[in-house]
Amino acid sequence: MKKNKGSLYTLVLSGFILINSACAQNPPSGKAYVDEERLAQQSTVLLNNSGYVIPLQNLEQLKIASIHFSNTYAADFDSLLSKYAKVTIFNGNSYAAPKSLDDLSGDLRMFNMLVIQLNEADLSNPDLAGFISYNQRIKNVVIALFGSSNALLKLNNVNIPVIWSERITPVSAFYSAQAIFGGVPVTQKLRQNISPQLRKNMGFTTEKIRLQYTVPEDAGVNSDNLLGIDSVANEAILDQATPGCVVLVAKDGKVIFNKAYGYHTYDKIEPDELTDIFDLASMTKISATTMETMQLYDQHKLNIDTTLGYYLPQAQKTNKNDIHIREVLEHQAGLIPDIPTIEAVKPTDYTVDSSADFPTKVNENYYLRKDYFKDIMWPEILNSPLRIRGQYVYSDLGMVIMQQVDETITATPENLFVQKELYTPLGMQTAGFLPLYRFKPEQIIPTEDDKTYRHALLDGYVHDPTAALMGGVAGHAGLFASANDLAILYQMMLNRGTYGGVQYIQPETVDLFTAKQSAVSRRGLGFDRWDPIADHHYPSQLASPQTYGHTGFTGTCVWVDPKYNLVYIFLSNRVNPTVSIKLSNLNTRPRIQDVIYQAIMKGM
């Protein structure tokens, strides 16, 4: 059942005033937050890390559980852990008699990484030492300890990693949680002897390797100067340009603004939340297909100056044979924008029930016949007419073709490749194709109520009709994700291919694909870019010439500006319940981006 909340928008400023978190007090904001964060950093020490467990690596291999007992700020701590990876939360107090910590150990059997939050009061439990001792023998265990040195003394003989913070505040909880994943560095060592085993200057330092979640002031931006984002977003909702939206801003590797506005639909039942999953539409082109293409380029498995016919035998006897990969990525191959799609499906090609002959699910009660793409769509794409090569014509077909090229090289469907090679190792929890296989519809923002062809509200099924007929996995559309996941992916790009200590794409490849490549358009390779025509103000009046990214038909965009060390993400469902151009007419996306730049420049 959908939740019923009455507020116009759900606010999560800077990732800290978190939905449903049960904090004893709200954390400070603005400069006061930065001051408290500095104190938290100065009081945080990492011990027993000779195995370099912290920051956590190989996230794709970890099944993480967070266990708390009486930590006042456990909800704050867990909310930050969950920004980096999927974390299952256990309340140790629920294992009081007649249960025991042995029962808790049993319930943790499917997890291989335990994060245990402790304070001095918790350590008075005589059973806790046995619980820790048992689990550290068979699992990776990290302790986040809060309180005085007396609490640390009680862990004197523990040899697993301990992140100790003397401060007991919401901000220290945030800091310790982020330190576990490398969102913030650990810089301090013990300032005095605590015991013969815990001596002055002991401790391990770490570096920041992932996104940090903080306040605008931590990146030199005044929070008040970002209030204009509220005005632009709320205007779009009131004018029914979109039922709701989510905005995220990352500056200098720090998420400084993340806020949800409005509702899933205009019935105002389900408010948008930060964890909601959106249909990204054409952002798929750069967030999936181009990412895979860059990795294959790095591996010398794909040459952008080689022809389609070299990779695709079926293209050799068509007018696509001698088209170069570079031309396809630049939208200069002469391809037409698209082929007829759902309107061309014959009554005999689909049915309301699935079967061996009709296995491809387009949406509820719509199943396409077997091999429809191979038999109908792919030949039509290969034999489609060409316009003048060398001219810029935006085409979805180019990325459908690139999907076939990439899948031919890897022998792996694109959705499985990007999930394994990028999204899961990066810690992206929602990103992927076919979201209904992993998430409930309530977490997915619906798009169009298609009364003409699919006769259904599209919730979790891709909006784009070509991608829908391909079963939801296509090179140009079909990817779904939350704003936080996209922030991770594009921070990796802003870092020139590295994130979490792993090089996913070579720096030179990032530079090549995101730079202006075309003599006749603003485009890079796969990526859209800043428009040099001043009157266009694209993607923003103040964006630098280095800016790259992409928009999506459903009302989405991502823009990366290396000059300002900036990632800007806007997600909406402006096509609900029907396609509308109001979001574009209001210039909602670029105006929000303008507010961000103005705020940055005021702080410079």
Buried (B, 14 or more C-beta within 10 A) or exposed (E): EEEEBEEBBBBBBBBBBBBEBEBEEEBBBBEEBBEBBEBBBBBBBBBBBEEEBBBBBEBBEBBBBBBBBBBBBBBBBBBBBBBBBBBBBBEBEEBEEEEBBEEBBEBBEEBBBBBBBBBBEBBEBEEBBBBBEBBBEEBBBBBBBBBEBEBBBBBEEBEBBBBBBBBBBBBBBBBBBBBBBBBBBBBBBBBEEBEEBBEEEBBBEBEBBBBBBBBBBBBBBBBEBBEBBBEBBBEBBEBEBBBBBBBBBBBBBBBBBBBBBBBBBBEBEBBBBBBBBBBBBBBBBBBBBBBBBBBBBBEEEBBBEEBBBBBBEBBBEBBBBEBBBBBBBBBBBBBBEBBEBBEEBEEEBBBEEBEEEBBBBBBBBBBBBBEBBEEBBBEBBBEBEBBEBEEBBEBBBBBBBBBBBBBEBBEBBBBBBBBEBBBBBBBBBBBBBBBBEEBEBEBBBBBBBBEEBBEBBBBBBBBBBBBBBBBBBBBBBBBBBBBBBBBBBBBBBBBBBBBBEBEBBBEEBBEBBBEBBBEEBBBBBBBBBBBEEEEEBBBBBBBEEBBBBBBBBBBBBBBBBBEBBBBBBBBBBBBBBEEBEBBBEBBBBBBBBBBBBBBBEEBE
